Amino acid sequence: MGCEEESGCDPSLAGIEAVSAAVLAMSRHLEVREVLRRITASARELLGAQYAALGVPDDHGGFAQFVVDGVSDEQWRAIGPLPRQHGVLATMLHELTPTRLTDVRTAAAFGGWPQAHPEMTDFLGMPIVDDGEIVGALFLANKDGGFTDHDEELLRILVAHAALALANARLYERSRELTLAGERSRIAHDLHDAVSQKLFSLRLTAKAAATLVDRDPARARAELAEVAKLAAEAADELRAVVIELRPAALEEDGLVATLASQVQVLDRAHSATVTFTADGVRALPAAQESALLRVAQEALHNALRHAGAGAVTVRLTGTDRRGARLRIADDGRGFDPESVRRAGRHLGLVSMRDRAEGVGGRLTLDSAPGAGTVVEMEVPGA
């Protein structure tokens, strides 16, 4: 919504509204790469520039990440390797002040660009500073009429918020790494507790059967039947763990198909009946789909491994706000959430809540001893 000349609205108010819209767009994302893309696109749209780029430096004279907006994928591939920290780009990464040029090609530091690089003239660059350290630089080029003092001030405000958004995204990714480490630890614990114990029992039972073959064939046959049963249970446990470890095919198949496939395998692998239904689900941002899948996996793990459930239902539905709601309900033994919290046993609840909050969603849990458990998670969508 712009500020038309005929309407008589205050141009400065329009600028504030535009910055606000850009900040909100940035804050909706938590993955570093997506935050960088959103910052770059928001800056180009805010100032009406033809091109925008954002570079995050590495420690070796290059860029750890470099994103562009206004350049097609074909053009970007033709340009070639990522730029080095030289010329005007290097200046932006070592000075805390912005750089505004009427023609970047006439700058003393200009060192040329690759043959396929688009032609650029007027230029505005702004360092992204976090706690006194330059963590990146935002570049804009080619605006009708050139960049103004007002543009520079708007970009300064945007970049301040961009630094916070980038810092939050990095903290989120670090938190996710720690969560994954915790999940690996839990899976290792499950392997030891479930599979290792069954294999140990299988070994003892097989030895017992071997000693009974000659003197008591009937008992030996019974022991061998137990061996077969234990082997099947161990195989089921291993299969379930492999499902959790296997990378989800979200990018190829989408959330609905991926969840349906995993539920189908779990239904075959466990004695409990596990069902899945979906209705009216639209495509969601990748981070939200990943969070929904991981929460579903955690809730299913609790229901099938700890709750002694005989039936588990998984339902995914679209919401009126273009988001989605996930519901996992089981008829297991249930528990008192407050008692579990006081005892320091989390059953993955902290991880599930962190995942939901990390993508702007919310998670609720309803359980009581003997009454089963219901886990619900809702995400806002795009």
KEKE-3310 file (N, C-alpha, C; in steps of 0.2 Angstrom, whole numbers, plus 5000, padded with zeros to 4 digits):
npx = (5004:5004:5010:5000:5002:4990:4983:4987:4994:5007:5023:5034:5027:5023:5036:5039:5029:5033:5046:5042:5034:5044:5052:5044:5042:5055:5056:5048:5055:5067:5078:5095:5099:5087:5083:5093:5090:5077:5080:5088:5079:5069:5075:5078:5065:5060:5068:5066:5075:5085:5093:5100:5111:5118:5131:5140:5154:5168:5183:5193:5195:5185:5167:5156:5143:5132:5120:5108:5096:5085:5092:5092:5091:5098:5106:5114:5121:5129:5137:5147:5159:5158:5160:5176:5182:5185:5189:5175:5167:5175:5178:5166:5165:5174:5172:5162:5153:5140:5141:5138:5136:5136:5139:5145:5156:5165:5172:5186:5190:5184:5185:5181:5170:5163:5161:5147:5141:5128:5125:5129:5126:5122:5124:5122:5128:5128:5134:5131:5129:5133:5134:5145:5152:5156:5145:5141:5136:5126:5120:5114:5109:5106:5094:5080:5082:5092:5099:5094:5096:5085:5083:5094:5093:5082:5087:5096:5089:5082:5093:5098:5088:5089:5101:5097:5088:5096:5105:5096:5092:5104:5106:5094:5097:5109:5103:5095:5104:5109:5097:5096:5108:5104:5093:5100:5107:5096:5091:5102:5101:5089:5092:5101:5093:5081:5084:5096:5094:5084:5091:5101:5092:5088:5100:5102:5091:5092:5104:5099:5089:5098:5104:5094:5089:5093:5088:5076:5066:5053:5053:5064:5059:5049:5057:5064:5054:5052:5064:5062:5052:5058:5068:5060:5054:5065:5070:5059:5061:5073:5070:5061:5069:5078:5069:5067:5080:5082:5083:5070:5059:5055:5057:5055:5043:5034:5025:5013:5013:5025:5023:5012:5018:5028:5020:5013:5023:5027:5015:5015:5026:5024:5014:5003:4989:4991:4986:4983:4977:4973:4968:4964:4977:4989:5004:5018:5030:5047:5054:5043:5036:5046:5047:5034:5035:5045:5040:5029:5035:5042:5031:5024:5034:5034:5021:5022:5033:5033:5021:5012:5002:4987:4981:4985:4982:4985:4982:4982:4977:4972:4971:4961:4969:4979:4988:4993:4987:4992:4988:4991:4985:4983:4979:4985:4994:4995:5000:5004:5007:5013:5019:5029:5036:5041:5049:5059:5059:5057:5052:5054:5046:5051:5059:5049:5041:5050:5053:5041:5039:5050:5046:5036:5025:5013:5012:5002:4998:4989:4985:4983:4985:4980:4972:4976:4985:4986:4993:4995:4999:5001:5004:5008:5009:5013)
npy = (4994:5010:5028:5039:5053:5061:5058:5065:5060:5058:5057:5052:5044:5034:5029:5023:5014:5005:5001:4994:4984:4977:4973:4964:4954:4949:4944:4933:4921:4909:4901:4903:4905:4908:4920:4929:4930:4935:4948:4954:4954:4962:4974:4978:4980:4990:5001:5003:4998:4991:4981:4970:4964:4954:4951:4939:4938:4927:4919:4920:4929:4928:4925:4918:4917:4923:4932:4936:4948:4952:4947:4935:4917:4911:4921:4923:4911:4912:4922:4917:4911:4915:4932:4939:4947:4961:4977:4988:4980:4975:4987:4990:4980:4983:4996:5006:5015:5020:5018:5028:5031:5039:5034:5018:5013:5023:5024:5024:5012:5003:4988:4982:4969:4953:4947:4943:4950:4961:4978:4991:5007:5019:5018:5010:5006:4997:4992:4978:4977:4969:4970:4978:4972:4969:4960:4957:4964:4975:4978:4989:4994:5004:5014:5023:5039:5039:5036:5043:5054:5051:5038:5032:5033:5025:5013:5011:5010:4998:4989:4988:4981:4970:4965:4960:4950:4941:4937:4931:4920:4913:4909:4901:4891:4885:4881:4871:4862:4858:4852:4841:4834:4830:4822:4812:4806:4801:4791:4783:4778:4772:4761:4754:4751:4744:4736:4730:4723:4714:4707:4701:4693:4685:4678:4671:4663:4655:4648:4640:4633:4625:4617:4608:4601:4587:4580:4585:4588:4594:4605:4611:4615:4625:4634:4638:4644:4655:4661:4665:4674:4684:4688:4694:4705:4712:4715:4724:4734:4739:4743:4753:4763:4765:4772:4784:4789:4790:4802:4813:4814:4827:4837:4831:4824:4831:4836:4829:4817:4812:4810:4801:4790:4787:4784:4773:4763:4762:4757:4744:4740:4740:4733:4740:4750:4761:4776:4788:4803:4817:4833:4847:4853:4865:4870:4873:4884:4878:4876:4875:4864:4854:4855:4851:4838:4833:4834:4826:4814:4813:4813:4801:4792:4792:4787:4774:4768:4771:4773:4762:4761:4755:4760:4773:4789:4800:4816:4828:4844:4858:4876:4890:4901:4899:4891:4876:4862:4849:4834:4822:4808:4796:4780:4776:4773:4786:4801:4812:4828:4838:4831:4824:4835:4840:4829:4830:4823:4823:4817:4821:4833:4846:4848:4847:4858:4868:4867:4870:4883:4889:4890:4899:4894:4885:4873:4861:4850:4837:4826:4812:4801:4785:4790:4792:4801:4817:4827:4842:4853:4869:4878:4894:4895:4902)
npz = (5000:4995:4996:4988:4978:4976:4987:4998:5009:5022:5016:5024:5033:5024:5021:5034:5035:5024:5028:5040:5034:5027:5038:5045:5035:5035:5047:5047:5044:5048:5045:5040:5027:5020:5027:5023:5010:5011:5017:5007:4996:5002:5004:4991:4986:4994:4992:4978:4969:4955:4956:4969:4982:4994:5005:5015:5024:5023:5032:5023:5013:5004:5001:5013:5011:4998:4991:4979:4971:4958:4948:4936:4937:4927:4922:4934:4935:4923:4927:4935:4947:4965:4970:4976:4991:4986:4979:4978:4986:4996:5003:5008:5018:5028:5033:5043:5039:5027:5009:4995:4978:4963:4951:4951:4943:4942:4954:4964:4969:4961:4952:4941:4933:4930:4912:4910:4919:4925:4919:4930:4938:4947:4965:4981:4996:5012:5027:5037:5054:5069:5086:5085:5076:5059:5050:5037:5021:5012:4996:4984:4968:4953:4952:4947:4945:4954:4971:4986:5001:5009:5005:5010:5023:5026:5022:5032:5044:5040:5039:5052:5058:5051:5055:5068:5064:5057:5067:5075:5067:5066:5079:5080:5071:5077:5089:5083:5079:5091:5096:5086:5090:5102:5098:5092:5102:5110:5101:5100:5113:5113:5104:5112:5123:5118:5106:5108:5120:5116:5107:5116:5123:5113:5110:5122:5122:5110:5114:5124:5117:5109:5118:5122:5111:5109:5121:5124:5113:5111:5120:5115:5102:5106:5112:5100:5093:5101:5099:5085:5087:5095:5086:5076:5083:5086:5073:5069:5078:5074:5061:5064:5070:5059:5051:5057:5056:5043:5030:5027:5013:5009:5000:4988:4989:4996:5011:5015:5008:5012:5026:5026:5020:5030:5041:5036:5035:5049:5054:5049:5055:5069:5082:5085:5078:5066:5059:5045:5040:5029:5024:5014:5014:5011:5001:5012:5019:5019:5031:5040:5036:5039:5053:5057:5052:5060:5073:5072:5071:5083:5092:5088:5091:5105:5107:5102:5108:5121:5127:5126:5116:5108:5097:5085:5079:5066:5060:5047:5044:5033:5037:5039:5038:5028:5034:5044:5053:5064:5071:5083:5090:5103:5111:5122:5138:5144:5154:5167:5163:5171:5182:5175:5170:5182:5187:5178:5167:5150:5138:5125:5124:5126:5115:5104:5107:5105:5092:5086:5091:5084:5071:5071:5076:5086:5100:5108:5122:5128:5140:5152:5165:5160:5150:5138:5125:5117:5105:5098:5084:5077:5063:5054:5040:5024)
capx = (5000:5009:5007:4999:5003:4984:4980:4990:4997:5014:5028:5038:5023:5024:5042:5039:5025:5037:5051:5038:5032:5050:5055:5039:5044:5061:5055:5044:5059:5072:5084:5099:5099:5081:5083:5097:5086:5072:5083:5090:5073:5065:5079:5077:5058:5059:5071:5064:5082:5084:5097:5102:5115:5120:5137:5142:5161:5172:5189:5198:5195:5179:5161:5153:5136:5131:5113:5106:5089:5084:5096:5089:5096:5102:5112:5118:5125:5133:5142:5152:5160:5156:5165:5180:5182:5190:5186:5170:5164:5180:5177:5160:5166:5179:5170:5155:5149:5137:5144:5133:5139:5131:5142:5150:5161:5170:5175:5193:5191:5181:5189:5177:5166:5163:5157:5140:5138:5123:5128:5126:5128:5121:5125:5121:5130:5127:5137:5127:5133:5130:5138:5151:5156:5152:5144:5139:5135:5120:5122:5109:5111:5101:5087:5078:5084:5097:5098:5093:5097:5080:5084:5100:5090:5077:5091:5100:5084:5081:5099:5098:5083:5092:5106:5094:5085:5101:5107:5091:5092:5110:5104:5090:5101:5113:5098:5092:5110:5109:5092:5098:5112:5100:5089:5105:5108:5090:5091:5107:5098:5083:5095:5103:5087:5076:5086:5102:5091:5081:5097:5104:5088:5088:5106:5101:5086:5095:5108:5094:5086:5103:5105:5088:5088:5093:5085:5069:5064:5047:5055:5068:5055:5046:5063:5066:5048:5053:5069:5059:5048:5062:5071:5055:5053:5072:5069:5054:5064:5078:5066:5058:5075:5080:5064:5069:5087:5082:5081:5063:5059:5050:5058:5053:5037:5030:5024:5007:5015:5030:5020:5008:5023:5031:5014:5012:5029:5026:5009:5017:5032:5022:5007:4998:4986:4993:4982:4985:4972:4975:4963:4965:4983:4992:5011:5020:5037:5051:5055:5037:5035:5051:5046:5029:5037:5049:5035:5025:5040:5043:5025:5023:5039:5032:5015:5023:5038:5033:5014:5009:4996:4985:4979:4987:4979:4988:4978:4985:4972:4973:4968:4958:4974:4984:4993:4991:4986:4994:4985:4993:4981:4984:4975:4990:4993:4995:5004:5003:5013:5016:5023:5034:5041:5045:5054:5065:5058:5054:5048:5054:5041:5054:5061:5043:5039:5055:5052:5034:5040:5055:5043:5031:5019:5012:5011:4998:4998:4983:4986:4982:4986:4975:4967:4979:4988:4984:4998:4993:5004:4998:5009:5004:5009:5017)
capy = (5000:5016:5034:5042:5061:5064:5057:5070:5057:5060:5052:5049:5039:5029:5026:5019:5008:5001:4998:4989:4978:4973:4970:4959:4949:4946:4940:4926:4916:4907:4898:4909:4907:4911:4926:4933:4931:4940:4954:4956:4956:4968:4980:4980:4982:4996:5007:5003:4997:4986:4975:4970:4959:4953:4946:4937:4936:4921:4921:4918:4933:4927:4926:4912:4917:4929:4931:4942:4949:4956:4944:4928:4911:4910:4927:4921:4905:4915:4927:4913:4910:4920:4937:4940:4953:4966:4983:4992:4975:4975:4993:4989:4975:4986:5003:5006:5020:5018:5021:5030:5033:5041:5029:5014:5012:5028:5024:5022:5005:4999:4984:4978:4964:4948:4949:4942:4954:4966:4985:4995:5014:5022:5012:5012:5000:4998:4987:4975:4977:4966:4971:4982:4968:4969:4953:4957:4970:4975:4982:4991:4997:5006:5016:5028:5046:5039:5035:5049:5054:5047:5031:5030:5033:5019:5007:5011:5007:4991:4985:4987:4975:4964:4962:4956:4944:4937:4934:4926:4914:4909:4906:4896:4885:4882:4877:4865:4858:4855:4847:4835:4830:4827:4816:4806:4803:4797:4785:4778:4775:4767:4755:4750:4748:4740:4731:4726:4719:4709:4703:4697:4688:4680:4674:4666:4658:4651:4643:4635:4628:4621:4611:4604:4598:4580:4577:4587:4591:4598:4611:4615:4619:4630:4639:4641:4648:4661:4665:4668:4680:4689:4691:4698:4711:4716:4718:4729:4740:4742:4746:4760:4767:4767:4777:4790:4791:4791:4809:4814:4816:4832:4841:4828:4821:4835:4834:4824:4810:4809:4808:4795:4784:4785:4781:4766:4759:4761:4753:4738:4738:4739:4729:4745:4752:4768:4778:4795:4807:4824:4837:4854:4855:4869:4869:4877:4885:4872:4875:4873:4857:4850:4855:4847:4831:4830:4834:4820:4808:4812:4810:4794:4788:4792:4783:4767:4765:4772:4773:4756:4762:4750:4764:4780:4793:4806:4820:4835:4848:4865:4881:4896:4906:4896:4887:4869:4859:4842:4831:4815:4805:4789:4777:4773:4774:4793:4803:4818:4832:4842:4827:4823:4841:4841:4824:4831:4818:4827:4814:4825:4838:4852:4848:4848:4865:4872:4866:4874:4890:4891:4892:4904:4890:4883:4866:4860:4843:4835:4819:4811:4794:4781:4793:4793:4808:4821:4832:4846:4858:4873:4883:4899:4895:4908)
capz = (5000:4994:4997:4982:4979:4977:4994:5003:5015:5023:5013:5029:5035:5019:5022:5040:5033:5020:5032:5044:5030:5026:5044:5046:5030:5037:5054:5047:5042:5054:5042:5039:5020:5019:5030:5019:5003:5012:5018:5000:4992:5005:5003:4984:4985:4998:4989:4971:4965:4950:4958:4976:4984:5001:5006:5022:5022:5027:5035:5018:5008:5000:5004:5015:5008:4994:4988:4974:4969:4952:4943:4935:4938:4921:4923:4940:4933:4918:4930:4937:4954:4970:4970:4981:4994:4983:4976:4982:4991:5002:5006:5012:5023:5032:5035:5046:5036:5020:5003:4990:4972:4957:4946:4954:4939:4942:4960:4964:4971:4956:4949:4935:4934:4924:4906:4910:4925:4922:4919:4935:4938:4954:4970:4988:5000:5019:5031:5042:5060:5075:5092:5083:5071:5052:5048:5030:5018:5008:4990:4979:4962:4948:4954:4943:4948:4959:4978:4990:5008:5012:5004:5014:5030:5026:5022:5038:5048:5038:5040:5059:5060:5047:5059:5073:5061:5055:5073:5078:5063:5068:5085:5079:5068:5082:5093:5080:5079:5098:5096:5082:5094:5107:5095:5090:5109:5111:5096:5103:5119:5111:5101:5118:5128:5115:5101:5112:5125:5113:5104:5121:5125:5108:5110:5127:5120:5105:5117:5128:5112:5107:5123:5123:5105:5110:5127:5125:5107:5111:5123:5110:5097:5109:5112:5094:5092:5105:5095:5079:5089:5097:5080:5072:5087:5085:5066:5069:5082:5070:5056:5066:5071:5052:5048:5061:5054:5036:5028:5024:5006:5009:4994:4982:4989:5000:5018:5015:5005:5017:5032:5024:5019:5036:5045:5033:5038:5056:5055:5047:5060:5076:5083:5086:5072:5065:5053:5043:5035:5027:5021:5013:5016:5005:5002:5017:5019:5020:5038:5044:5034:5042:5060:5057:5051:5066:5079:5071:5072:5090:5095:5086:5095:5112:5108:5100:5112:5128:5129:5125:5113:5103:5091:5085:5073:5063:5055:5045:5040:5032:5041:5035:5037:5024:5038:5044:5060:5065:5077:5084:5096:5105:5117:5127:5146:5146:5159:5170:5161:5176:5185:5170:5170:5189:5187:5174:5161:5145:5133:5119:5124:5125:5108:5100:5108:5102:5084:5085:5092:5080:5065:5072:5077:5094:5101:5114:5123:5132:5143:5159:5166:5158:5146:5131:5124:5111:5103:5092:5082:5072:5060:5051:5033:5021)
cpx = (5004:5006:5006:4999:4996:4981:4982:4993:5004:5019:5032:5034:5023:5030:5042:5035:5029:5042:5047:5036:5038:5053:5050:5041:5050:5060:5051:5048:5065:5078:5088:5099:5093:5080:5087:5093:5081:5074:5085:5084:5069:5068:5078:5070:5057:5062:5069:5071:5081:5088:5099:5106:5117:5126:5139:5150:5164:5178:5195:5198:5190:5173:5158:5147:5136:5125:5112:5099:5089:5088:5093:5094:5100:5108:5117:5123:5131:5139:5148:5153:5158:5162:5170:5179:5187:5186:5181:5167:5169:5179:5171:5160:5171:5177:5163:5151:5146:5141:5138:5137:5134:5133:5147:5156:5167:5174:5182:5194:5188:5186:5186:5173:5166:5159:5150:5137:5133:5127:5125:5130:5127:5121:5124:5123:5130:5130:5131:5131:5130:5135:5145:5155:5152:5151:5141:5138:5130:5121:5116:5111:5105:5094:5086:5079:5089:5095:5098:5095:5091:5080:5089:5097:5086:5081:5094:5095:5083:5087:5100:5094:5086:5097:5103:5091:5090:5104:5103:5091:5098:5109:5099:5093:5105:5108:5096:5098:5110:5103:5093:5103:5109:5096:5094:5106:5102:5090:5096:5104:5093:5086:5098:5098:5083:5080:5092:5099:5087:5086:5100:5099:5087:5094:5105:5096:5088:5100:5104:5091:5092:5104:5099:5086:5088:5089:5078:5067:5058:5049:5059:5064:5051:5051:5064:5060:5049:5059:5067:5055:5052:5066:5066:5054:5060:5072:5065:5057:5069:5075:5063:5063:5077:5075:5066:5075:5086:5080:5074:5063:5054:5051:5055:5046:5032:5028:5018:5010:5021:5028:5016:5013:5026:5026:5013:5017:5028:5020:5011:5022:5030:5015:5001:4995:4988:4990:4984:4979:4975:4969:4964:4971:4987:5000:5013:5027:5041:5052:5049:5035:5040:5049:5040:5030:5040:5045:5031:5029:5041:5037:5023:5028:5037:5026:5017:5028:5037:5025:5010:5002:4994:4983:4982:4984:4983:4984:4981:4979:4975:4969:4966:4964:4980:4989:4990:4991:4988:4991:4987:4989:4982:4980:4979:4989:4993:4999:5002:5009:5017:5021:5030:5039:5045:5050:5060:5065:5054:5050:5048:5050:5045:5056:5055:5041:5044:5054:5046:5036:5045:5052:5037:5024:5018:5010:5007:4998:4992:4984:4985:4983:4979:4970:4970:4983:4987:4989:4995:4998:5001:5003:5005:5004:5013:5015)
cpy = (5006:5022:5038:5050:5064:5064:5062:5067:5059:5055:5049:5043:5033:5025:5021:5013:5003:4997:4992:4983:4974:4970:4964:4953:4945:4941:4934:4920:4915:4904:4904:4910:4910:4919:4931:4934:4936:4947:4958:4959:4962:4974:4983:4983:4989:5002:5008:5002:4991:4980:4976:4964:4959:4948:4945:4935:4930:4924:4921:4923:4932:4928:4919:4911:4923:4927:4937:4942:4953:4953:4937:4923:4910:4915:4925:4916:4908:4919:4923:4912:4916:4926:4936:4946:4958:4972:4986:4987:4975:4981:4993:4985:4978:4993:5002:5011:5017:5021:5022:5033:5034:5036:5025:5013:5017:5028:5021:5015:5000:4994:4980:4973:4959:4950:4948:4946:4960:4973:4988:5002:5016:5016:5015:5005:5002:4992:4984:4974:4974:4966:4974:4978:4968:4962:4952:4964:4970:4980:4983:4995:4999:5007:5022:5035:5045:5038:5042:5049:5050:5040:5028:5029:5027:5013:5006:5008:4999:4987:4984:4981:4969:4961:4957:4950:4939:4933:4929:4920:4910:4906:4900:4890:4882:4878:4871:4860:4854:4850:4841:4831:4826:4821:4810:4802:4798:4791:4780:4774:4770:4761:4751:4747:4743:4734:4727:4721:4713:4704:4698:4692:4682:4675:4669:4660:4653:4646:4638:4630:4623:4615:4607:4600:4590:4577:4580:4591:4596:4605:4615:4619:4625:4636:4642:4645:4655:4665:4668:4674:4686:4693:4696:4705:4715:4719:4724:4735:4743:4746:4753:4765:4770:4773:4784:4793:4793:4798:4809:4816:4822:4836:4838:4826:4826:4832:4829:4817:4808:4807:4801:4789:4782:4781:4774:4761:4757:4757:4746:4735:4737:4735:4734:4747:4759:4771:4786:4797:4814:4827:4844:4857:4859:4868:4875:4878:4879:4871:4873:4866:4852:4850:4851:4840:4829:4830:4827:4814:4807:4810:4803:4789:4787:4787:4776:4764:4766:4771:4767:4756:4756:4754:4771:4783:4799:4810:4826:4838:4855:4870:4886:4901:4904:4892:4879:4867:4852:4840:4824:4813:4798:4787:4774:4775:4781:4795:4810:4823:4836:4837:4825:4829:4841:4835:4825:4826:4822:4824:4817:4831:4845:4853:4850:4855:4870:4872:4870:4881:4893:4893:4896:4900:4889:4876:4865:4852:4842:4827:4818:4803:4790:4784:4794:4800:4811:4827:4836:4852:4862:4878:4888:4899:4901:4914)
cpz = (5000:4996:4991:4983:4980:4984:4999:5009:5016:5021:5018:5032:5031:5020:5028:5038:5029:5024:5037:5040:5029:5032:5045:5041:5032:5043:5053:5045:5048:5051:5039:5031:5018:5021:5026:5012:5005:5013:5011:4996:4995:5004:4996:4983:4989:4995:4981:4967:4960:4952:4966:4977:4991:5002:5013:5021:5026:5029:5030:5012:5003:5004:5006:5012:5004:4990:4984:4973:4963:4947:4942:4936:4933:4921:4928:4938:4928:4921:4933:4945:4959:4969:4976:4985:4992:4981:4981:4987:4997:5006:5011:5018:5029:5035:5038:5043:5029:5015:4997:4984:4967:4951:4949:4950:4939:4949:4960:4965:4966:4952:4943:4937:4928:4918:4907:4916:4922:4923:4925:4935:4946:4959:4977:4992:5008:5023:5036:5049:5066:5081:5090:5078:5064:5050:5041:5028:5013:5002:4986:4974:4957:4950:4950:4947:4953:4966:4982:4997:5012:5011:5009:5021:5031:5026:5029:5044:5047:5040:5048:5061:5056:5051:5065:5070:5059:5061:5076:5074:5064:5074:5085:5076:5073:5087:5090:5079:5086:5098:5092:5086:5099:5105:5094:5097:5111:5107:5098:5109:5118:5108:5107:5122:5124:5111:5105:5117:5122:5110:5110:5123:5120:5108:5116:5126:5115:5109:5121:5123:5110:5112:5124:5116:5106:5115:5127:5119:5107:5114:5118:5105:5100:5110:5106:5091:5095:5101:5089:5081:5091:5091:5076:5076:5086:5078:5066:5073:5077:5064:5058:5067:5064:5049:5051:5058:5047:5034:5025:5017:5005:5003:4988:4983:4993:5007:5019:5013:5010:5023:5031:5023:5026:5041:5043:5035:5045:5058:5054:5053:5067:5076:5083:5079:5071:5058:5052:5039:5034:5023:5020:5015:5010:5006:5007:5016:5022:5028:5042:5042:5038:5050:5061:5057:5058:5072:5078:5073:5080:5094:5094:5090:5102:5112:5107:5105:5119:5131:5129:5121:5108:5096:5091:5078:5072:5058:5054:5041:5039:5036:5037:5034:5033:5028:5038:5052:5060:5071:5078:5091:5097:5111:5122:5134:5148:5152:5162:5168:5166:5180:5181:5170:5177:5190:5182:5168:5156:5139:5126:5118:5123:5118:5103:5101:5105:5095:5082:5085:5087:5073:5065:5074:5085:5094:5108:5115:5129:5134:5150:5160:5165:5153:5139:5131:5117:5110:5097:5091:5077:5069:5055:5043:5031:5023)
residu = (MET:GLY:CYS:GLU:GLU:GLU:SER:GLY:CYS:ASP:PRO:SER:LEU:ALA:GLY:ILE:GLU:ALA:VAL:SER:ALA:ALA:VAL:LEU:ALA:MET:SER:ARG:HIS:LEU:GLU:VAL:ARG:GLU:VAL:LEU:ARG:ARG:ILE:THR:ALA:SER:ALA:ARG:GLU:LEU:LEU:GLY:ALA:GLN:TYR:ALA:ALA:LEU:GLY:VAL:PRO:ASP:ASP:HIS:GLY:GLY:PHE:ALA:GLN:PHE:VAL:VAL:ASP:GLY:VAL:SER:ASP:GLU:GLN:TRP:ARG:ALA:ILE:GLY:PRO:LEU:PRO:ARG:GLN:HIS:GLY:VAL:LEU:ALA:THR:MET:LEU:HIS:GLU:LEU:THR:PRO:THR:ARG:LEU:THR:ASP:VAL:ARG:THR:ALA:ALA:ALA:PHE:GLY:GLY:TRP:PRO:GLN:ALA:HIS:PRO:GLU:MET:THR:ASP:PHE:LEU:GLY:MET:PRO:ILE:VAL:ASP:ASP:GLY:GLU:ILE:VAL:GLY:ALA:LEU:PHE:LEU:ALA:ASN:LYS:ASP:GLY:GLY:PHE:THR:ASP:HIS:ASP:GLU:GLU:LEU:LEU:ARG:ILE:LEU:VAL:ALA:HIS:ALA:ALA:LEU:ALA:LEU:ALA:ASN:ALA:ARG:LEU:TYR:GLU:ARG:SER:ARG:GLU:LEU:THR:LEU:ALA:GLY:GLU:ARG:SER:ARG:ILE:ALA:HIS:ASP:LEU:HIS:ASP:ALA:VAL:SER:GLN:LYS:LEU:PHE:SER:LEU:ARG:LEU:THR:ALA:LYS:ALA:ALA:ALA:THR:LEU:VAL:ASP:ARG:ASP:PRO:ALA:ARG:ALA:ARG:ALA:GLU:LEU:ALA:GLU:VAL:ALA:LYS:LEU:ALA:ALA:GLU:ALA:ALA:ASP:GLU:LEU:ARG:ALA:VAL:VAL:ILE:GLU:LEU:ARG:PRO:ALA:ALA:LEU:GLU:GLU:ASP:GLY:LEU:VAL:ALA:THR:LEU:ALA:SER:GLN:VAL:GLN:VAL:LEU:ASP:ARG:ALA:HIS:SER:ALA:THR:VAL:THR:PHE:THR:ALA:ASP:GLY:VAL:ARG:ALA:LEU:PRO:ALA:ALA:GLN:GLU:SER:ALA:LEU:LEU:ARG:VAL:ALA:GLN:GLU:ALA:LEU:HIS:ASN:ALA:LEU:ARG:HIS:ALA:GLY:ALA:GLY:ALA:VAL:THR:VAL:ARG:LEU:THR:GLY:THR:ASP:ARG:ARG:GLY:ALA:ARG:LEU:ARG:ILE:ALA:ASP:ASP:GLY:ARG:GLY:PHE:ASP:PRO:GLU:SER:VAL:ARG:ARG:ALA:GLY:ARG:HIS:LEU:GLY:LEU:VAL:SER:MET:ARG:ASP:ARG:ALA:GLU:GLY:VAL:GLY:GLY:ARG:LEU:THR:LEU:ASP:SER:ALA:PRO:GLY:ALA:GLY:THR:VAL:VAL:GLU:MET:GLU:VAL:PRO:GLY:ALA)
# end
